C-alpha cells in the first residue's frame, strides 16, 4: 500500500511539473538571457549569405538552432549580442538562388514540425518549407518576396512578403 502511495505522489508531481497544457513549451530555454523570439532573419544576399539579427536587448544563444534552405541545413552555435547580427554563408545553405528559395530558422532539427520553426522568408518561386511556415503562423500560405536585385531585406524582421524589400 505504501508503495502505491509513493507512486501516486510521484505521478502527481510529474503532472504538476508539466503544467496545464495551455502554455507553449516548444521553445527551448535560452542561456544567453534573451528570447529566441528576438532573433530574426533580416537579410538574404543571393549567392552570399543570410543575416540573423538579435532585435532584443539581451544576448541570445543560438546553440542548437538550425537554419534551413530545403534541402540544405546547417546547425548554428554561439551567441548573438543585443542589436548584433551574424551571417551564415550561402554555401552552407545550398547557394541561396535568386530564382527561388527560402531561409527558415528552427529550434531543432525536426524540420517538418511547425512548432520548431521560429522564423521564415521565401522568395522568387518559394521554398520547400512554406507550408510549415504557414502552419506555424509565421508566413502567409503562398506568399513570396518578389526578387528585384542582389538580395532582400527586412531590418526589423518580416512576417510577410510586404515586410521585405
Order of alpha helices (4+ residues) and beta strands (2+ residues): alpha-beta-beta-beta-beta-beta-beta-beta-beta-beta-alpha-beta
